[in-house]
């Protein structure tokens, strides 16, 4: 965050803590993309991701007095978003099972990928395989490669040791690689 940007977020935070609605609205505008991105990439469902984001910002509103700085706010929002997305995923798992292959692809329903030239079939297959990972593994991969967080930050958010994060990421990537690789006549062809 540059100095002017950080100062603007700090000012909005002070205003929001005093009960100023425009200050809180500025905090939401500033962080809604990050919160939604975490939820959407984990849940792969726009409606559920919007619900998670709404829950996160409602909880923020209720706990604003405990937020100490702009950096603390960003950390708090990430942590709560991660845990709410995992909780929502668990609730969804118990309510209905939908095979990802049966879900229609909707253009514009997801955040835009970083590179517009990505292969949509490959990305769809990667999402399917990623969805098959256990909850914590999937969230660690998402935080590392989608949100670009380091192992220490992931460990702090998920409350696990850094070495556990590193080994879990390594195992997860090996599992993803194995699932995306198929054997044809003894020759291995990878999708990535």
C-alpha positions, 0 to 999 in steps of 0.5 A: 500500500502506498502512503496516500492510499494507506492514509485514506484507509486509516482515515476511513477506519477512524471515521467508521469506528466513530459510526460514520457510514461513509467511512464504513462504505469506503472500507467495504469498497476498498476490501470487497474485491479481496473478500469476494475473491477468497470466497468465490475461488474457494466456493466456486459459487457467486451467490454463496461468495456474495453471502460470505462477503456480506457476513464478513462485512456485517461482522466487521461492522459489529467488531470495528472497535477492535480493529487497530490499523489498516494492516490489522483490518486487511489481516482480519478481513482475510482471516474471517473470509477464509474461515467463513468460506470454509464454513459455508463450504461445509454447510453446502456439502451437507445440504447438497452435492453438485458434480462440478462437471454438471454445472454450467459455465457462465461467462462473467460470473467469476473474477477475471483471470490475471491473464486473459489468454488462459485456456478455458478448458484447462482452467475448468479442469483445474477448478474441478481438480482443486475442488476435490482437495480437502478443505484446508488443502484447497484453502492453502492452495488458493491463498498461496497461488490466487491471493499470493500470500506467503506460507507464514501469512497462510499459517497465521490465517489458518492457525497452523505452523509454517512448516505444516503449510509448506508440506501441505502445499507441496503434497497438494501440488503433487496431488493436483499434478497427479490428477491432471496428468494422465498416462497414455501408453506409458508416456505421461502427458500433463495438462499444465 
